[in-house]
Amino acid sequence: MKLKTAVVHDWLVTYAGSERVLEQILKLCPGSDLFSLIDFIPKNERGFLLDKHVETSFIQKFPFAKKRYRDYLPFMPFAIGRFNLSGYELIISSSHSVAKGVKKRPGQIHICYCHTPMRYAWDLKEQYLRESGLDRGIKGYLADRILSRIRGWDYSTASGVDHFIANSNYIKDRIKRAYGRDAHVIYPPVDTGSFRLEEKKEDFYLAVSRMVPYKKMDIIAEAFSDNGLPLVIIGDGPDYEKVRAKAKGKKNIALLGFQAGEVMKEYMRKAKAFVFAAEEDFGIVPVEAQACGTPVIAYGKGGALETVISPDEAEGPTGVFFNEQNSRSLNEAVERFESNRDKFDPHKIRANAERFGIERFRKEFRDFVNGVLAGK
């Protein structure tokens, strides 16, 4: 990848799933320049950016942009279009919101690694408005109009992308529905090497997540409040009090709040099973659990269907699914897991996780870009 390259990311506020992809892209393109709407990564946490300077947009200087940047969504399409990328031969966007909407000139190649078409404008528009309290009244009407206009912009800018890469077959289908475009699937990189296999499991279930509405952590707490089985919950966020209310007074549920990475890994290694209730585009954490040899009980939609193998699918299962995002359906899956416990081999579970490792991502991404540049 010797072409002069610009890498564009939506926003830089934390090191999460999309930033792990960005990190590997930057390592594959070390001479690239990096652009992002905002950059609030602390100095001591910038290693994944290779300590690059980040060219930011005018939103960087908006009031309270560090914590309330999502409030400036109406300005983002204009802001991303203001980046001057005319001097680059190759543009690689890492996009789950607006990054793919950068402008390009004739002769440039734009490859978009799409984590998802913009959730607010497409599949999750109604959910976003409802959970933001913007599903009624004048504010709701205005928010709906704004998101509809952004949806039109998002669709129109898809034509500026020469090649889409999807992070799962689930997102490949969403790209086809939203933009009418085909995409090549390259699963995100999971650092399976930093998770150690543990054969001997202890008698507790584990849930780890940011506590935001779509993660449905309250459903997990409610289910285990009902079934009485031991559960450890790690994480914090806006829904913390909601989750705590579901677990209140239940001695079988330990709510630990935020925990450092090594503490979380220790629990993940020892857990009887990892419980995951979100509908994710891919879902890195269930793969990390499997890297510990820990089976997964997951909601049966989204990327989990591509990373978890149920006993009904093949020998060497790695987990079970539940079909509805409610406590009853989850508890039915817990019962199925308990009745199939002898079928779960930690070594086979670990082997499944290794299909999603970092080196696999680097090879597939490099091969795809080189193929594009070679005119394949």
VMD Tcl script that draws the C-alpha trace (Angstrom):
set ca {
  {0.00 0.00 0.00}
  {2.46 2.59 -1.25}
  {-0.11 5.07 -2.54}
  {-0.57 8.33 -0.66}
  {-3.37 7.33 1.69}
  {-5.94 9.13 3.84}
  {-7.66 7.14 6.61}
  {-10.97 8.61 7.82}
  {-12.72 7.62 11.08}
  {-16.00 8.95 12.45}
  {-14.86 10.14 15.88}
  {-12.15 9.36 18.40}
  {-13.38 9.34 21.99}
  {-12.52 5.84 23.22}
  {-10.83 2.58 22.25}
  {-13.69 0.25 21.32}
  {-14.55 -2.18 18.52}
  {-14.29 0.17 15.54}
  {-11.05 1.63 16.91}
  {-9.53 -1.85 16.98}
  {-10.20 -2.05 13.26}
  {-8.75 1.43 12.77}
  {-5.62 0.41 14.69}
  {-4.91 -2.47 12.32}
  {-5.63 -0.35 9.24}
  {-3.09 2.22 10.45}
  {-0.52 -0.52 11.04}
  {-1.07 -1.73 7.48}
  {-0.82 1.87 6.21}
  {1.81 3.42 8.52}
  {2.48 6.36 6.18}
  {-1.17 7.39 5.97}
  {-2.71 10.62 7.29}
  {-5.60 10.35 9.72}
  {-8.84 12.35 9.72}
  {-11.68 12.31 12.27}
  {-14.54 14.65 13.14}
  {-13.26 14.94 16.71}
  {-10.30 13.60 18.67}
  {-10.43 13.44 22.46}
  {-8.16 10.45 23.03}
  {-5.85 11.23 26.01}
  {-2.11 11.52 25.38}
  {-1.34 8.39 27.36}
  {-3.82 6.26 25.37}
  {-2.84 7.15 21.81}
  {-0.68 4.13 21.10}
  {-3.33 2.53 18.90}
  {-3.17 5.65 16.68}
  {0.57 5.18 16.23}
  {0.84 8.62 17.86}
  {-0.37 10.18 14.60}
  {-1.58 13.76 14.33}
  {-5.32 13.72 13.68}
  {-6.90 16.29 11.37}
  {-10.23 17.18 12.98}
  {-13.32 19.14 11.92}
  {-14.86 22.33 13.27}
  {-17.01 20.18 15.59}
  {-13.88 19.68 17.72}
  {-14.32 23.26 18.99}
  {-18.05 23.09 19.66}
  {-19.18 23.44 23.31}
  {-19.16 20.17 25.27}
  {-18.14 18.26 22.12}
  {-16.12 15.76 24.14}
  {-19.16 14.28 25.87}
  {-22.10 15.46 23.77}
  {-20.71 15.08 20.27}
  {-23.71 12.98 19.21}
  {-25.90 16.06 19.75}
  {-24.08 17.59 16.77}
  {-25.18 14.84 14.37}
  {-27.02 17.37 12.11}
  {-23.68 19.13 11.47}
  {-21.69 15.96 10.76}
  {-22.50 15.47 7.05}
  {-21.32 19.02 6.32}
  {-18.27 18.63 8.56}
  {-17.10 15.38 6.96}
  {-17.48 16.90 3.50}
  {-15.18 19.77 4.46}
  {-12.09 17.59 4.71}
  {-9.78 18.27 1.76}
  {-8.59 14.87 0.55}
  {-7.77 15.97 -3.00}
  {-4.05 15.24 -2.58}
  {-4.51 11.54 -1.83}
  {-4.63 8.58 -4.20}
  {-6.33 6.15 -1.81}
  {-9.04 6.88 0.80}
  {-9.89 4.27 3.42}
  {-12.87 5.12 5.61}
  {-13.72 3.31 8.84}
  {-17.40 4.18 9.08}
  {-20.35 3.50 11.33}
  {-21.82 6.97 10.93}
  {-20.62 9.60 8.43}
  {-16.97 8.83 7.59}
  {-17.87 7.21 4.27}
  {-19.35 10.58 3.19}
  {-16.00 12.26 2.50}
  {-15.73 13.88 -0.90}
  {-13.35 12.52 -3.51}
  {-12.15 13.63 -6.89}
  {-12.06 11.54 -10.09}
  {-9.21 9.06 -10.11}
  {-9.16 8.49 -6.36}
  {-10.05 5.11 -4.90}
  {-12.32 5.00 -1.85}
  {-12.57 1.77 0.15}
  {-15.04 1.84 3.05}
  {-14.80 -0.60 5.94}
  {-18.42 -0.34 7.03}
  {-19.14 -1.33 10.63}
  {-22.80 -0.59 9.88}
  {-24.88 1.78 7.78}
  {-25.73 4.74 10.04}
  {-27.99 3.26 12.72}
  {-29.81 6.51 13.46}
  {-30.97 6.90 9.88}
  {-31.85 3.33 8.93}
  {-32.89 0.21 10.87}
  {-32.72 1.74 14.35}
  {-34.22 5.15 13.63}
  {-37.44 4.58 15.62}
  {-35.54 2.97 18.49}
  {-33.08 5.88 18.60}
  {-35.89 8.45 18.70}
  {-37.78 6.50 21.38}
  {-34.76 5.97 23.64}
  {-33.77 9.63 23.24}
  {-37.26 10.77 24.23}
  {-37.74 12.28 20.77}
  {-40.61 10.15 19.53}
  {-43.38 12.70 20.19}
  {-44.17 16.40 20.14}
  {-42.46 19.22 18.26}
  {-38.96 18.02 19.16}
  {-39.85 14.56 17.92}
  {-41.17 15.96 14.64}
  {-38.00 18.01 14.08}
  {-35.72 15.10 15.01}
  {-37.57 12.83 12.60}
  {-37.20 15.38 9.80}
  {-33.48 15.80 10.49}
  {-32.86 12.05 10.49}
  {-34.82 11.66 7.27}
  {-32.62 14.28 5.59}
  {-29.48 12.60 6.93}
  {-30.77 9.29 5.59}
  {-31.07 10.83 2.11}
  {-27.54 12.22 2.42}
  {-26.22 8.86 3.63}
  {-27.76 7.06 0.66}
  {-26.42 9.57 -1.86}
  {-22.84 9.45 -0.53}
  {-22.70 5.67 -0.94}
  {-22.06 6.34 -4.64}
  {-18.73 7.90 -3.65}
  {-17.49 4.59 -2.28}
  {-15.77 2.36 -4.83}
  {-15.61 -0.75 -2.66}
  {-17.46 -1.68 0.53}
  {-16.09 -4.05 3.13}
  {-18.64 -5.29 5.70}
  {-17.69 -6.50 9.17}
  {-20.13 -9.44 8.96}
  {-22.64 -11.06 6.62}
  {-25.32 -9.43 8.74}
  {-23.92 -5.99 7.85}
  {-23.36 -7.07 4.25}
  {-27.13 -7.60 4.01}
  {-27.83 -4.22 5.65}
  {-25.49 -2.48 3.16}
  {-27.39 -4.14 0.32}
  {-30.75 -3.04 1.73}
  {-29.65 0.51 2.55}
  {-27.42 1.36 -0.41}
  {-28.12 -1.31 -3.02}
  {-24.41 -2.15 -3.00}
  {-22.50 -5.40 -2.67}
  {-19.83 -5.76 0.00}
  {-16.93 -8.05 0.76}
  {-16.93 -9.48 4.29}
  {-13.84 -9.21 6.49}
  {-14.51 -9.91 10.14}
  {-13.01 -7.46 12.66}
  {-9.74 -8.34 14.41}
  {-10.09 -9.97 17.83}
  {-6.99 -10.14 20.00}
  {-7.52 -13.78 20.91}
  {-3.86 -14.09 21.93}
  {-4.45 -11.91 25.00}
  {-7.07 -14.33 26.37}
  {-5.99 -17.56 28.04}
  {-7.85 -20.85 27.77}
  {-9.25 -22.15 31.06}
  {-10.55 -25.72 31.16}
  {-11.90 -25.72 34.73}
  {-14.95 -23.52 35.02}
  {-16.57 -22.25 38.19}
  {-20.26 -22.19 39.04}
  {-21.31 -18.72 37.84}
  {-22.52 -17.00 34.69}
  {-20.99 -13.75 33.43}
  {-22.26 -10.68 31.58}
  {-19.89 -7.89 30.52}
  {-21.01 -4.77 28.68}
  {-21.45 -1.03 28.58}
  {-24.83 -0.42 30.15}
  {-26.65 1.33 27.33}
  {-30.22 0.50 26.22}
  {-29.53 -1.69 23.20}
  {-27.21 -3.98 25.20}
  {-30.30 -5.17 27.16}
  {-28.34 -5.80 30.37}
  {-31.54 -5.32 32.37}
  {-33.00 -8.40 30.67}
  {-30.05 -10.48 31.88}
  {-30.44 -9.20 35.45}
  {-34.17 -9.88 35.36}
  {-33.70 -13.42 34.03}
  {-31.24 -14.38 36.75}
  {-33.38 -12.70 39.40}
  {-36.03 -15.19 38.34}
  {-33.90 -18.34 37.94}
  {-31.73 -17.85 41.06}
  {-28.52 -18.97 39.36}
  {-25.24 -17.19 40.23}
  {-24.46 -14.27 37.92}
  {-21.63 -11.73 37.84}
  {-22.29 -8.48 35.95}
  {-19.38 -6.22 34.93}
  {-19.85 -2.78 33.36}
  {-21.29 0.66 33.86}
  {-23.14 3.30 31.89}
  {-26.48 5.13 31.66}
  {-28.51 1.97 32.36}
  {-26.59 1.03 35.52}
  {-29.38 2.02 37.91}
  {-31.95 0.22 35.75}
  {-29.87 -2.96 35.93}
  {-29.26 -2.56 39.65}
  {-33.00 -2.22 40.26}
  {-33.58 -5.58 38.53}
  {-30.89 -7.21 40.70}
  {-31.81 -5.47 43.97}
  {-32.01 -7.83 46.91}
  {-30.90 -10.85 44.89}
  {-27.94 -12.55 46.59}
  {-27.23 -14.65 43.50}
  {-26.32 -11.53 41.43}
  {-23.03 -9.68 41.95}
  {-23.00 -6.27 40.27}
  {-19.35 -5.22 40.09}
  {-19.51 -2.04 37.99}
  {-16.50 -1.15 35.87}
  {-13.50 -3.46 36.22}
  {-10.03 -3.28 34.69}
  {-9.25 -5.52 31.74}
  {-7.28 -8.15 33.63}
  {-10.04 -8.52 36.22}
  {-12.61 -8.91 33.47}
  {-10.45 -11.53 31.71}
  {-10.12 -13.51 34.93}
  {-13.89 -13.70 35.34}
  {-14.26 -14.54 31.66}
  {-11.86 -17.46 31.97}
  {-13.62 -18.94 34.99}
  {-17.27 -18.37 34.04}
  {-19.51 -21.34 33.33}
  {-20.96 -19.37 30.40}
  {-21.00 -15.84 29.03}
  {-24.42 -14.21 28.56}
  {-24.97 -11.73 25.73}
  {-28.34 -10.11 25.03}
  {-27.56 -7.44 22.41}
  {-28.20 -7.51 18.67}
  {-24.71 -6.56 17.50}
  {-23.28 -5.90 14.06}
  {-20.49 -8.38 14.86}
  {-19.88 -8.57 18.63}
  {-16.25 -8.83 19.72}
  {-16.82 -9.68 23.40}
  {-18.56 -13.06 22.75}
  {-15.53 -14.04 20.65}
  {-13.21 -12.99 23.49}
  {-15.20 -15.20 25.86}
  {-14.82 -18.12 23.46}
  {-11.06 -17.46 23.33}
  {-11.13 -18.38 27.05}
  {-12.91 -21.63 26.23}
  {-16.11 -20.20 27.71}
  {-19.43 -21.02 26.01}
  {-21.82 -18.21 25.08}
  {-25.56 -17.81 25.59}
  {-26.47 -15.18 22.99}
  {-29.46 -13.46 21.44}
  {-29.93 -15.20 18.11}
  {-29.71 -12.22 15.77}
  {-26.92 -10.13 14.29}
  {-23.26 -11.06 14.24}
  {-23.54 -13.63 17.02}
  {-25.06 -16.04 14.50}
  {-21.72 -15.96 12.66}
  {-19.45 -16.36 15.69}
  {-21.33 -18.78 17.95}
  {-22.06 -22.40 16.99}
  {-25.15 -23.97 18.57}
  {-25.56 -27.70 19.37}
  {-28.14 -27.88 16.57}
  {-25.67 -26.75 13.91}
  {-22.70 -29.08 14.22}
  {-20.47 -31.04 16.52}
  {-18.23 -28.89 18.66}
  {-20.81 -26.28 19.68}
  {-19.69 -23.06 21.33}
  {-22.99 -21.80 22.75}
  {-26.77 -21.59 22.56}
  {-29.18 -18.92 21.31}
  {-32.39 -17.37 22.59}
  {-34.90 -15.99 20.10}
  {-36.54 -13.07 21.89}
  {-35.02 -10.23 23.90}
  {-36.86 -11.00 27.12}
  {-36.09 -12.81 30.37}
  {-38.35 -15.79 29.61}
  {-36.62 -16.58 26.33}
  {-33.20 -16.12 27.93}
  {-34.04 -18.50 30.77}
  {-35.20 -21.12 28.28}
  {-31.74 -20.84 26.66}
  {-30.07 -21.18 30.07}
  {-32.01 -24.41 30.60}
  {-30.91 -25.70 27.17}
  {-27.32 -24.80 28.01}
  {-27.48 -26.66 31.32}
  {-28.91 -29.77 29.63}
  {-26.14 -29.70 26.97}
  {-23.17 -28.81 29.19}
  {-21.30 -32.04 28.43}
  {-21.19 -31.09 24.72}
  {-19.05 -27.97 25.22}
  {-15.32 -28.59 24.83}
  {-13.19 -25.57 25.90}
  {-10.50 -26.43 23.33}
  {-13.00 -26.50 20.44}
  {-14.56 -23.27 21.70}
  {-11.12 -21.64 21.73}
  {-10.41 -22.94 18.20}
  {-13.60 -21.32 16.94}
  {-12.53 -17.95 18.40}
  {-9.16 -18.15 16.69}
  {-10.92 -17.88 13.31}
  {-11.31 -14.17 14.07}
  {-7.73 -13.30 15.09}
  {-5.70 -10.21 14.25}
  {-3.35 -11.83 11.72}
  {-6.32 -13.21 9.79}
  {-7.79 -9.68 9.56}
  {-4.47 -8.16 8.46}
  {-4.01 -10.74 5.70}
  {-7.57 -10.47 4.38}
  {-7.58 -6.67 4.45}
  {-4.15 -6.42 2.80}
  {-5.12 -8.94 0.12}
  {-8.38 -7.11 -0.61}
  {-6.76 -3.68 -0.97}
  {-3.91 -5.07 -3.08}
  {-6.49 -6.79 -5.28}
  {-8.36 -3.51 -5.75}
  {-5.16 -1.66 -6.59}
  {-4.21 -4.37 -9.06}
  {-7.56 -3.86 -10.80}
  {-9.06 -7.21 -9.83}
}
mol new
graphics top color blue
foreach p $ca { graphics top sphere $p radius 0.5 }
foreach p [lrange $ca 0 end-1] q [lrange $ca 1 end] { graphics top cylinder $p $q radius 0.2 }
display resetview
